[in-house]
Amino acid sequence: MSTTEEPVALAGVDPASGLTEQQVRQRVAAGQSNDVPARASRSVGEIIRANVFTRFNAIIGVLFAIILVIGPIQDGLFGVIIVINTLIGIVQEVRAKRTLERLAIVGEAKPTVRRDGRAVEVSPHQVVLDDVIEIGPGDKIVVDGLVLTAEALEVDESLLTGESDPVVKQPGDEVMSGSFVVAGTGAYQATKVGRQAYAARLAEEASKFTLVSSELRSGIDKILRIITWMIVPIGALTIYSQLADNKDVPDAIRRMVAALVPMVPEGLVLLTSIAFAVGVVRLGRRQCLVQELPAIEGLARVNVVCADKTGTLTENGMRLAEVRPLDGHSPADIAAALAGLASADPRPNASLQAIAEAHPDGTTWQVSAIAPFSSARKWSGASFHADGDWVLGAPDVLLAPGSAVRAEAEQTGAQGLRVLLLGRASCAVDEAAAPGVVTPVALVVLEQKVRPDAKDTLDFFAAQNVAVKVISGDNAVSVGAVAASLQLAGADRPVDARTLPEGKEALADPVDNGVVFGRVTPTQKRDMVGALQSRGHTVAMTGDGVNDVLALKDADIGVAMGAGSPATRAVAQIVLLDNKFATLPYVVAEGRRVIGNIERVANLFLTKTVYSVLLAVLVIIAQVPYPFYPRHSTLLNAFTIGIPAFFLALAPNKERARSGFVARVMRLAVPAGAIAAVATFTSYLLAMGDASATQAQRSTAAVVTLFLVAFWVLAVIARPYVWWKAALLLSMAAGFAFAVLIPFGQRFFDIDPNHSPTLLLSFVVAGVGMLLIELSWWMDGWLRQEKERVGLPAD
């Protein structure tokens, strides 16, 4: 494709020099700037409102107000704790928001615009109407516009139209925001900016490419809806039962509040938000930009990682190692041709950059046409007026099978080197039949440096049962050699993607069974991701080049390198700003920590809700006073749920996230909560049968029973034990004992442990309850073949 003439620019703007600073200021003042936010983000005010004004906070707030009226103040401690927890949640989320915003600015793709005769980089929101924007391979079209110049310009509009073939753009053609350049260079003038641009009209509030689902959040929402429906009727009946026969109205109200408060799993949503927020901050310290919080969860579920060779297993840069002349061609002519090809492309890829560094003096050859490198065709080229037509590309693409030169290239590539063929084309490179018949001139050998941390990263994934698929556009044998040097299992059997069948269904078997794939086209990468997903895999795709965009978009989780093309960063959910593949294990580990710990915390809070609801039902049926005051509930919740939940929510956790969150949580919470409720009510009824015991001593028996059973639930959930978990459990037990045994604690919490018969009875009943919880947990693990979770050897 030859260079074309520029059409007349719009709005009287010189396309060569672009807008002046005065013209830019005028357009900004007129509201003609690209003011669509790059990604929706809640303001500080919205975060505060979301954390404060919840249905559960409203319930707790009303109950707290009632206690403030009737007293005593220690029965209102639950309200103070909720305020403190909410403040912690707000602080953590604001902290995470600021971390994300800081990283987003660092990782932002900045278009190059012409202003006052200079090419300058600006933020996307600083682009104004009529700006002249320069574009090249991998650049994202940030606003709608009209092409002014085009040098072999090809634009991929598949993210907008679904059409996978690149569209050749000529001066005068339109380009749409949301598309990206796959080959060639050019410039276009902004005709629609902000909310008038095409992509903005498609999705004004949320990016078209960021639709990550969250099983965890949807599961918690489902649980909360069920709980809300349960609380309303049971709460109403509890109020009636406590006020019907109790002539001491303030006492009845306090017991009613004590029954209702534990039913509300107020800390579940809070600790979920905190766990996600802390995860964002931790990853931010490792220069990892999480563009969506649910992406942390998604990566924790990943069991297949598809990675390109370049930029992941090897460094981005390359070095020209050797130029091997063929058939007696002159080294001087070869050097001139290589220099000409390197200087002809205004946006050279990594291979041409290495060649340009080895030929810094350039060439005097005059370019008549160019064909920039394309991942689909695997070659680039240039035609020179007096010096012929030259191509540089993959030997196994440019040469026929059986060629001795092709065999030599394969043998060299088997050493893990990148081998390109320099050849003469039989026609101009911009003709439809290009490159025609290629005459081999030289083999160009490039060295790629293997990342020093690549092996440790692959070893981590192997240990975590995460399969790694190396999917590259390079020669399959060369890619296999690099992967084999890192001891990736199966790398000794590389697959040439040109031999694979078409379509996701046909690809499923070979892609599932293979490990290393070479000569993969961008469309094939996308199909491979779909093929793996069709087999039930959760797939993460890493990439940095424009040829990775389609696969990144379709993968469950797209991971882009910070130094990659703007298009890859735009569609990825996670951006590794430090460009290190070795950062990915930390992201996976952080996701597993967040998801696993939220599940632990959910077990605690839902167990409390279950036993609170069932205990209230039993009290309603028996028509007896509720056993607790709010201060008792505060004491129990603090040492069996509240304090330990904060530590467990932020603890290390390496278990891969699994589907079925709601079912798994309910399998523990429902039986454990039922056992706790029945044990507590049994102890309370037996204590009420003892006429020598006071009401405070009867309540104390119920408190001790519920603490011991709930503490055992905590002990089960905390498994497997490490030193800090053992210390946490001992601290909680000591804290409760201290509160119950010292005189001040007994007066403050209205606890009387001085009646030996009822106290002994509470220990016996609690012991039975603890045994039943252990049996329930053990049987569930046995039936589901998860015996190792209870300390038994796995089959």
C-alpha positions in Angstrom: 0.0 0.0 0.0 1.5 3.3 -1.1 1.5 6.6 0.7 -1.7 8.6 -0.2 -2.4 12.3 -0.3 -4.1 14.1 2.5 -7.6 15.4 1.9 -8.6 18.9 3.0 -8.7 19.1 6.8 -11.9 20.0 8.7 -12.7 23.2 10.4 -9.8 25.1 8.8 -7.2 23.2 10.9 -3.8 22.5 9.4 -3.4 18.7 9.5 0.4 19.0 9.7 0.5 21.3 12.7 -2.8 20.5 14.4 -4.7 22.9 16.7 -3.1 25.8 18.5 -3.3 26.2 22.2 -5.8 28.9 21.8 -8.1 26.7 19.7 -7.8 24.0 22.3 -8.9 26.4 25.1 -11.8 27.6 23.0 -13.1 24.0 22.4 -12.7 23.1 26.1 -14.6 26.2 27.1 -17.3 25.3 24.6 -17.6 21.8 26.1 -16.1 20.1 23.0 -13.7 17.8 24.9 -13.7 14.1 25.4 -15.2 14.3 28.8 -16.4 10.6 29.1 -14.7 9.1 32.2 -12.5 6.2 31.3 -14.0 3.9 33.9 -16.9 4.4 36.3 -15.8 5.0 39.9 -17.9 5.7 42.9 -17.3 9.1 44.5 -16.4 9.4 48.2 -20.0 10.5 48.9 -21.4 7.5 47.1 -19.1 5.2 49.1 -20.3 6.7 52.4 -23.9 6.4 51.4 -23.5 2.8 50.2 -21.9 1.8 53.5 -24.2 3.8 55.8 -27.6 3.6 54.2 -28.3 -0.2 54.1 -31.4 -2.1 55.0 -29.5 -3.9 57.8 -28.1 -0.7 59.2 -31.6 0.7 59.2 -32.8 -2.2 61.3 -29.9 -2.0 63.7 -30.3 1.8 63.9 -34.0 1.5 65.0 -33.2 -1.1 67.6 -30.2 1.0 68.9 -32.5 4.0 69.2 -35.0 1.9 71.3 -32.2 0.8 73.7 -31.0 4.4 74.0 -34.5 5.3 75.3 -35.0 2.5 77.7 -31.3 1.7 78.7 -29.1 0.6 80.1 -26.2 1.8 77.9 -24.4 -1.6 77.8 -27.3 -3.0 76.0 -26.6 -0.5 73.2 -23.0 -1.6 72.6 -24.1 -3.4 69.4 -24.9 0.0 67.8 -21.5 1.5 68.6 -19.8 -1.5 67.1 -21.8 -1.2 63.9 -20.8 2.5 63.6 -17.1 1.5 64.1 -17.4 -1.3 61.5 -19.0 1.0 59.0 -16.3 3.6 59.4 -13.6 1.0 58.9 -15.4 -0.2 55.7 -15.6 3.4 54.4 -11.9 4.1 55.1 -10.8 0.8 53.4 -13.0 1.4 50.3 -11.9 5.0 49.9 -8.3 3.8 50.3 -8.8 1.2 47.6 -10.5 3.8 45.3 -7.5 6.1 45.6 -5.1 3.3 44.9 -7.0 2.4 41.8 -7.2 6.0 40.5 -3.4 6.4 41.1 -2.6 3.2 39.2 -5.1 4.0 36.4 -3.3 7.3 35.7 0.0 5.5 35.6 -1.3 2.8 33.3 -3.4 5.1 31.1 -2.9 4.9 27.3 -2.2 8.4 26.0 -2.9 9.2 22.4 -0.5 11.4 20.5 -2.0 14.6 19.1 -0.5 17.4 16.9 -0.6 20.8 18.6 1.3 23.9 17.5 3.3 21.8 15.1 4.5 19.3 17.7 3.4 15.8 18.5 2.5 15.5 22.2 0.9 12.8 24.4 -2.3 13.8 26.2 -4.8 11.9 28.4 -7.8 10.7 26.5 -10.1 13.2 28.3 -7.9 16.0 27.0 -8.6 15.3 23.4 -10.8 18.0 21.9 -12.9 18.3 18.7 -10.8 18.7 15.5 -7.6 17.4 17.2 -5.3 15.7 14.8 -4.4 12.3 16.3 -1.5 10.1 15.2 -2.0 6.3 15.2 0.0 3.2 14.7 -0.1 -0.6 15.4 -1.8 -1.3 18.7 -3.2 2.2 19.2 -6.8 2.5 20.3 -9.1 4.9 18.5 -10.1 7.1 21.4 -12.8 9.2 19.6 -14.6 9.1 16.3 -12.8 10.7 13.4 -12.0 11.1 9.8 -8.7 9.6 8.3 -6.3 12.3 7.1 -3.3 10.2 6.2 -3.0 6.5 5.8 0.2 4.4 5.3 -1.0 0.8 4.9 -3.5 1.5 7.6 -5.6 -1.4 8.8 -8.2 -1.1 11.7 -9.8 -3.9 13.6 -13.5 -3.0 14.4 -14.4 -6.5 15.7 -15.0 -5.2 19.3 -17.8 -3.0 17.9 -19.1 -4.8 14.8 -18.2 -8.5 15.5 -16.4 -8.6 12.1 -13.0 -10.2 12.6 -11.3 -9.1 9.4 -9.3 -5.8 9.6 -10.6 -2.9 7.6 -8.3 -1.0 5.3 -8.6 2.7 5.8 -8.0 5.4 3.2 -8.0 9.2 3.6 -11.6 10.3 4.0 -12.8 7.1 5.7 -14.4 7.2 9.1 -12.9 5.5 12.2 -14.9 4.7 15.3 -13.9 4.9 18.9 -13.4 1.5 20.4 -11.6 0.1 17.4 -7.8 -0.3 17.2 -5.0 -0.3 14.6 -3.6 -3.7 13.7 -1.1 -2.5 11.0 0.2 0.6 9.4 0.2 4.2 10.5 -1.7 7.4 9.9 -3.5 10.3 11.4 -7.2 11.2 11.8 -9.1 14.2 12.9 -11.6 14.1 15.8 -15.1 14.6 14.6 -17.1 13.3 17.6 -15.8 13.5 21.2 -17.2 12.7 24.6 -20.7 11.3 24.8 -21.2 11.8 21.0 -18.5 9.2 20.1 -19.7 5.8 19.0 -18.3 3.7 21.9 -19.7 6.2 24.4 -23.2 5.9 22.8 -23.0 2.1 23.1 -22.2 2.2 26.8 -22.2 5.5 28.7 -21.8 4.3 32.2 -19.9 1.0 31.9 -17.3 -0.2 29.4 -18.5 -2.6 26.8 -15.6 -4.9 27.5 -15.8 -5.2 31.3 -18.7 -7.5 32.1 -17.0 -9.8 34.7 -19.6 -11.7 36.7 -19.2 -12.4 40.4 -20.6 -15.6 41.8 -19.5 -14.5 45.3 -21.5 -11.3 45.3 -24.5 -12.8 43.6 -24.4 -15.6 46.2 -24.2 -13.2 49.1 -27.1 -11.2 47.6 -29.2 -14.3 47.3 -28.5 -15.3 51.0 -29.3 -11.8 52.2 -32.6 -11.8 50.3 -33.6 -15.1 52.0 -32.6 -13.8 55.4 -34.6 -10.6 54.9 -37.7 -12.6 54.2 -37.1 -14.8 57.3 -36.5 -11.9 59.6 -39.7 -10.1 59.0 -42.3 -12.7 60.1 -40.0 -14.2 62.8 -39.2 -10.7 64.1 -42.9 -9.8 64.3 -43.7 -13.0 66.2 -40.8 -12.5 68.6 -42.0 -9.0 69.4 -45.4 -10.3 70.1 -44.2 -13.3 72.3 -41.9 -11.1 74.4 -44.5 -8.4 75.0 -47.6 -10.6 75.5 -47.0 -12.0 78.9 -44.1 -10.0 80.3 -45.5 -7.2 82.5 -42.0 -5.6 82.7 -42.2 -3.8 79.4 -38.7 -2.4 79.3 -37.3 -5.9 80.1 -39.5 -7.4 77.4 -38.3 -4.8 74.9 -34.6 -5.5 75.7 -35.1 -9.2 75.2 -36.9 -8.6 72.0 -34.0 -6.4 70.7 -31.6 -9.1 71.8 -33.5 -11.7 69.7 -33.6 -9.5 66.6 -30.0 -8.1 66.5 -28.2 -11.4 66.0 -30.5 -12.3 63.1 -28.9 -9.5 61.0 -25.6 -10.6 59.3 -24.5 -7.0 59.4 -20.8 -7.8 59.2 -21.0 -10.1 56.1 -21.3 -7.3 53.5 -18.9 -5.1 55.4 -16.1 -7.7 55.6 -16.7 -8.7 52.0 -16.1 -5.1 50.9 -13.1 -4.8 53.2 -11.5 -8.1 51.8 -11.9 -6.8 48.2 -10.6 -3.4 49.1 -7.5 -4.7 51.0 -6.9 -7.0 48.0 -6.8 -4.0 45.6 -4.4 -2.1 47.9 -2.1 -5.1 48.2 -2.0 -5.7 44.5 -1.5 -2.0 43.9 1.7 -2.2 45.9 2.9 -4.7 43.3 2.0 -2.4 40.4 -1.0 -4.4 39.5 -4.1 -2.4 38.3 -7.3 -4.3 38.9 -9.8 -2.5 36.6 -12.7 -4.4 38.2 -13.0 -5.8 41.7 -14.7 -9.1 40.6 -11.6 -9.8 38.5 -9.8 -10.7 41.7 -12.5 -13.4 42.3 -12.4 -14.6 38.7 -8.6 -15.0 38.7 -8.9 -17.1 41.9 -11.1 -19.5 39.9 -8.7 -19.8 37.0 -7.5 -23.3 36.1 -5.9 -22.5 32.7 -3.6 -19.6 31.9 -2.9 -18.9 28.2 0.3 -17.0 27.7 2.2 -15.6 24.8 5.9 -16.4 24.6 7.1 -12.8 24.0 6.7 -10.6 26.9 5.8 -13.4 29.3 8.3 -16.2 29.1 10.8 -14.0 27.3 11.8 -10.3 27.5 10.1 -7.9 25.1 13.3 -6.8 23.5 15.5 -8.8 21.2 19.1 -8.7 19.8 20.3 -9.4 16.3 22.5 -12.5 16.8 23.4 -13.5 13.3 22.7 -12.7 9.6 23.3 -15.8 7.5 23.7 -15.0 3.8 22.2 -17.5 1.3 23.3 -18.5 -2.2 26.2 -16.1 -2.2 24.3 -12.9 -1.7 26.4 -9.9 -0.8 26.6 -9.0 2.9 26.6 -5.3 1.9 23.4 -5.7 0.0 21.8 -7.7 2.8 22.8 -5.0 5.3 21.4 -2.3 3.1 18.1 -4.2 2.6 17.7 -4.7 6.3 18.4 -1.1 7.1 15.9 -0.1 4.4 13.2 -2.3 5.8 13.9 -1.0 9.4 13.7 2.6 8.4 10.7 2.2 6.1 8.3 1.3 9.0 7.5 4.3 11.2 6.2 2.0 14.0 8.6 -1.0 13.8 7.9 -4.1 15.9 10.4 -5.7 18.2 12.2 -7.6 15.5 12.6 -4.6 13.3 13.8 -2.6 16.3 16.5 -5.1 16.9 17.5 -4.9 13.2 17.5 -1.1 13.3 19.7 -1.1 16.4 22.2 -3.2 14.5 22.1 -0.9 11.5 22.1 2.6 13.0 23.3 4.3 9.9 20.1 3.5 7.9 20.0 3.6 4.2 19.4 5.9 1.2 16.9 3.6 -0.5 13.7 5.4 -1.5 10.5 3.8 -0.4 7.7 3.4 -2.9 5.3 1.1 -0.9 5.2 -0.6 2.4 3.4 -3.6 4.0 3.6 -3.3 7.8 3.9 -6.5 9.8 0.6 -8.2 10.4 0.1 -11.1 12.9 -2.3 -12.7 10.4 0.1 -12.8 7.4 3.4 -13.2 9.5 5.5 -10.9 7.3 6.3 -7.3 6.5 7.9 -5.7 3.5 8.8 -2.6 1.5 9.2 -1.8 -2.2 12.0 0.6 -3.1 12.1 2.6 -6.4 15.5 1.4 -7.7 16.3 -1.4 -5.3 13.5 -3.8 -5.7 10.8 -5.4 -3.5 11.9 -6.9 -0.2 10.1 -9.0 2.5 11.0 -10.1 6.0 9.0 -12.7 7.8 8.5 -16.3 8.9 10.4 -18.8 6.7 7.7 -21.4 7.0 5.1 -18.9 5.7 7.2 -17.4 2.9 8.8 -20.6 1.6 7.2 -23.8 0.3 7.3 -27.0 2.2 10.4 -29.1 1.5 12.6 -26.0 1.0 16.2 -26.5 2.2 16.3 -23.0 3.6 13.0 -23.6 5.5 14.5 -26.8 7.0 17.7 -24.9 8.0 15.5 -22.2 9.7 13.5 -24.9 11.5 16.7 -26.5 12.8 18.0 -23.1 14.1 14.7 -22.2 15.6 14.7 -25.5 17.6 17.4 -23.9 19.7 14.9 -21.3 21.0 16.0 -18.6 18.6 13.7 -16.5 16.4 14.5 -16.9 12.7 13.3 -14.6 10.0 13.8 -14.8 6.3 15.0 -11.9 4.3 13.9 -12.3 0.7 13.1 -10.6 -2.6 9.5 -10.6 -3.6 8.4 -11.1 -7.2 5.9 -8.2 -7.0 5.4 -4.9 -5.2 4.4 -5.5 -1.5 1.2 -3.4 -1.8 -0.2 -5.6 -4.6 -3.0 -8.1 -3.8 -0.8 -11.1 -4.9 2.1 -10.0 -2.6 4.6 -11.3 -1.8 4.4 -13.7 -4.8 7.4 -15.9 -5.2 10.0 -15.2 -2.6 13.7 -15.6 -3.4 15.6 -16.3 -0.2 18.5 -13.9 0.5 19.4 -14.4 4.2 18.3 -15.9 7.4 18.1 -13.3 10.2 18.6 -14.9 13.6 17.3 -13.0 16.7 18.0 -13.8 20.3 15.3 -13.6 22.9 16.3 -13.4 26.6 14.3 -15.7 28.8 12.8 -13.9 31.8 14.7 -14.9 35.0 11.5 -15.3 36.9 9.6 -17.3 34.2 10.5 -20.7 35.6 9.4 -19.9 39.1 6.1 -18.6 37.7 5.5 -21.8 35.8 6.4 -23.9 38.8 3.9 -22.0 40.9 1.1 -22.7 38.5 2.1 -26.3 38.3 2.0 -26.6 42.1 -1.5 -25.0 42.1 -2.9 -27.3 39.4 -3.2 -24.5 37.0 -2.5 -25.5 33.4 -0.3 -23.2 31.3 -0.8 -23.0 27.5 1.8 -21.2 25.6 0.1 -19.7 22.5 2.4 -17.8 20.2 2.6 -16.5 16.6 6.2 -17.6 16.4 7.5 -20.9 14.9 6.1 -23.8 17.0 9.5 -25.5 17.3 11.2 -22.3 18.5 8.4 -21.6 21.1 8.6 -25.2 22.3 12.4 -24.9 22.7 12.0 -21.8 24.9 9.2 -23.5 27.0 11.2 -26.7 27.3 14.2 -24.8 28.6 11.9 -23.7 31.5 10.9 -27.4 32.1 7.3 -26.8 31.2 5.7 -30.3 31.0 4.6 -31.2 27.5 6.7 -28.4 25.8 8.6 -31.1 23.9 5.5 -31.7 21.7 4.8 -28.3 20.2 1.8 -28.0 17.8 1.8 -25.9 14.6 -1.6 -24.2 14.7 -1.8 -24.3 10.9 -2.5 -28.0 11.3 -5.4 -27.5 13.7 -9.0 -27.8 12.6 -11.2 -24.7 12.5 -14.0 -23.8 14.9 -14.1 -23.9 18.7 -15.7 -27.4 18.9 -13.1 -29.0 16.7 -10.3 -27.3 18.6 -11.5 -28.4 22.0 -9.6 -31.7 22.1 -6.2 -30.7 20.6 -6.1 -27.4 22.7 -7.1 -29.2 25.9 -4.4 -31.9 25.4 -1.6 -29.6 24.0 0.7 -27.3 25.8 2.7 -25.3 23.3 1.2 -23.8 20.1 3.0 -21.9 17.4 2.0 -19.9 14.3 -1.3 -19.0 16.0 -3.3 -16.3 14.3 -5.3 -13.7 16.3 -8.6 -15.4 15.3 -7.2 -18.8 16.4 -6.2 -17.4 19.8 -9.8 -16.3 20.3 -11.1 -19.7 19.2 -8.7 -21.5 21.5 -9.9 -19.6 24.5 -13.5 -20.4 23.5 -12.6 -24.1 23.0 -11.1 -24.3 26.5 -14.1 -22.6 28.0 -16.4 -25.1 26.3 -14.7 -27.8 28.3 -15.6 -26.1 31.6 -12.2 -24.3 32.1 -11.9 -20.9 33.6 -9.4 -19.2 31.3 -7.0 -16.3 31.9 -5.3 -14.8 28.9 -2.2 -12.8 29.1 -0.9 -10.6 26.3 0.7 -7.4 25.3 0.3 -7.1 21.5 -2.5 -6.1 19.3 -2.8 -9.7 18.1 -3.9 -10.7 21.7 -6.9 -8.2 21.9 -9.6 -10.6 20.7 -8.5 -13.4 23.0 -8.2 -11.1 26.0 -11.7 -9.9 25.5 -13.2 -13.4 25.3 -11.2 -14.9 28.2 -12.8 -15.1 31.6 -10.0 -12.8 32.8 -7.8 -10.7 30.5 -4.4 -9.8 31.8 -2.4 -7.1 29.9 1.1 -5.9 30.3 1.5 -2.3 31.1 4.0 -1.7 28.3 1.6 -3.5 25.8 -0.5 -1.8 23.2 -3.3 0.6 24.4 -5.9 -1.8 22.9 -4.9 -4.7 25.1 -4.9 -2.5 28.2 -8.4 -1.2 27.2 -10.0 -4.6 27.1 -8.2 -6.3 30.0 -9.6 -6.6 33.5 -6.1 -6.7 35.1 -3.0 -4.7 33.9 0.5 -5.6 35.2 2.1 -2.2 35.2 5.5 -3.6 35.9 5.3 -5.9 32.8 6.3 -8.9 34.9 4.6 -12.2 34.2 5.9 -13.2 37.7 3.4 -10.8 39.2 0.5 -13.1 38.1 1.0 -15.6 40.9 0.6 -12.9 43.4 -2.6 -11.8 41.7 -3.9 -15.4 41.8 -2.8 -15.9 45.4 -4.5 -12.6 46.4 -7.7 -13.7 44.7 -7.7 -17.0 46.5 -7.1 -15.3 49.8 -10.0 -13.0 49.3 -12.5 -15.6 48.1 -11.5 -18.3 50.6 -11.6 -15.9 53.5 -14.9 -14.4 52.5 -16.3 -17.9 52.5 -15.0 -18.5 56.0 -16.5 -15.3 57.3 -19.8 -16.0 55.6 -19.9 -19.4 57.4 -19.5 -17.5 60.8 -22.1 -14.9 60.1 -24.7 -17.2 58.6 -24.3 -19.7 61.5 -25.1 -16.8 63.8 -28.2 -15.9 61.8 -29.4 -19.5 61.7 -29.1 -20.1 65.4 -30.6 -16.7 66.2 -33.7 -17.3 64.0 -34.2 -20.9 65.3 -33.7 -19.8 68.9 -36.3 -17.1 68.5 -38.7 -19.7 67.0 -38.2 -22.1 69.9 -38.8 -19.3 72.4 -42.0 -18.3 70.5 -43.2 -21.9 70.6 -42.3 -22.4 74.3 -43.7 -19.0 75.3 -40.8 -18.2 77.6 -38.7 -15.0 78.0 -35.9 -14.7 75.5 -32.7 -15.9 77.4 -30.5 -13.0 76.5 -30.2 -9.2 76.8 -28.5 -7.3 73.9 -25.3 -7.1 76.0 -25.1 -10.9 76.1 -25.4 -11.0 72.3 -22.7 -8.3 72.0 -20.4 -10.4 74.2 -21.0 -13.6 72.3 -20.7 -12.0 68.9 -17.5 -10.2 69.8 -15.5 -13.3 70.7 -17.0 -15.9 68.4 -17.6 -13.8 65.2 -16.7 -10.1 65.2 -13.1 -10.0 66.3 -12.0 -13.4 64.7 -13.8 -12.6 61.5 -11.6 -9.5 60.9 -8.5 -11.6 61.3 -9.8 -14.5 59.2 -10.9 -12.1 56.4 -7.4 -10.9 55.9 -5.5 -14.1 56.5 -3.4 -16.1 53.9 -5.4 -18.6 51.9 -4.1 -20.6 48.9 -7.1 -22.8 48.2 -8.5 -22.4 44.6 -11.9 -20.9 44.5 -14.7 -23.3 43.5 -18.2 -22.8 42.3 -21.2 -23.5 44.5 -20.5 -20.9 47.1 -24.1 -20.7 48.5 -24.5 -24.4 48.8 -21.2 -24.9 50.5 -21.8 -22.2 53.0 -25.3 -23.4 53.8 -24.0 -27.0 54.3 -22.1 -25.8 57.3 -24.2 -22.9 58.5 -27.6 -24.6 58.6 -26.6 -27.7 60.7 -24.2 -25.8 62.9 -26.7 -23.1 63.5 -29.5 -25.6 64.3 -27.2 -27.5 66.7 -26.2 -24.3 68.5 -29.9 -23.1 68.8 -31.1 -26.5 70.1 -28.2 -26.8 72.6 -28.7 -23.3 73.9 -32.5 -23.7 74.3 -32.0 -27.1 76.0 -29.6 -25.6 78.5 -31.9 -22.7 79.1 -35.0 -24.8 79.6 -33.2 -27.2 82.0 -31.9 -24.2 83.9 -35.4 -22.8 84.1 -36.6 -26.0 85.7 -34.2 -25.4 88.6 -36.2 -23.2 91.0 -33.1 -22.3 93.0 -31.5 -20.5 90.0 -32.1 -16.8 89.4 -33.0 -15.5 85.9 -29.5 -14.1 85.6 -28.0 -17.6 86.3 -30.4 -19.2 83.8 -29.3 -16.7 81.2 -25.7 -17.3 82.1 -26.1 -21.1 81.4 -27.5 -20.3 78.0 -24.7 -17.8 77.3 -22.0 -20.3 78.3 -23.6 -23.0 76.2 -23.9 -20.8 73.1 -20.4 -19.5 73.5 -18.9 -23.0 73.6 -20.8 -24.3 70.6 -20.2 -21.2 68.5 -16.6 -21.2 69.5 -16.3 -24.8 68.2 -17.9 -23.6 64.9 -15.1 -21.0 64.8 -12.5 -23.6 65.5 -13.8 -25.8 62.7 -13.9 -22.9 60.2 -10.3 -21.8 61.2 -8.8 -25.2 60.0 -6.1 -26.0 59.0 -4.4 -24.5 62.1 -1.2 -22.5 62.1 0.3 -20.7 65.0 -1.5 -17.4 64.6 -4.9 -19.2 64.3 -4.2 -21.1 67.5 -3.3 -17.9 69.2 -6.5 -16.3 67.9 -8.6 -19.1 69.3 -6.9 -19.0 72.7 -7.3 -15.2 72.8 -11.0 -15.4 72.1 -11.5 -18.1 74.8 -9.4 -16.1 77.3 -11.3 -12.9 76.5 -14.7 -14.5 77.1 -13.5 -16.2 80.3 -12.0 -12.9 81.5 -15.3 -11.1 80.9 -17.3 -13.8 82.6 -15.1 -14.3 85.7 -14.1 -10.8 86.8 -16.6 -8.9 89.0 -16.7 -5.9 86.7 -17.5 -8.1 83.7 -20.2 -9.9 85.6 -21.9 -6.6 86.6 -21.5 -5.0 83.2 -22.8 -8.0 81.2 -25.3 -9.2 83.9 -23.5 -12.6 84.1 -23.8 -14.8 87.2 -21.7 -18.0 87.0 -22.1 -18.8 90.7 -24.8 -21.5 90.4 -22.8 -24.7 89.9 -25.7 -27.1 88.9 -26.8 -24.9 85.9 -23.2 -24.0 85.0 -22.2 -27.7 84.9 -25.3 -28.5 83.0 -24.4 -25.9 80.4 -21.0 -27.5 79.9 -22.5 -31.0 79.4 -25.1 -29.8 76.8 -22.4 -27.7 75.1 -20.1 -30.7 74.9 -22.9 -32.7 73.2 -23.4 -29.8 70.7 -19.7 -29.6 69.9 -19.5 -33.3 69.3 -22.5 -33.1 66.9 -20.9 -30.2 65.0 -17.7 -32.2 64.6 -19.6 -35.3 63.4 -21.6 -33.1 61.0 -18.4 -31.5 59.6 -16.6 -34.9 59.3 -19.5 -36.7 57.6 -20.0 -33.9 55.1 -16.3 -34.1 54.2 -16.4 -37.9 54.0 -19.5 -37.9 51.7 -18.0 -35.2 49.4 -14.5 -36.9 49.4 -12.9 -33.9 51.1 -11.5 -36.0 54.0 -8.2 -34.1 54.1 -10.0 -31.0 55.4 -10.6 -32.9 58.7 -7.1 -34.2 59.0 -7.7 -37.6 57.3 -5.4 -38.7 54.4 -6.9 -38.1 51.0 -7.6 -41.1 48.7 
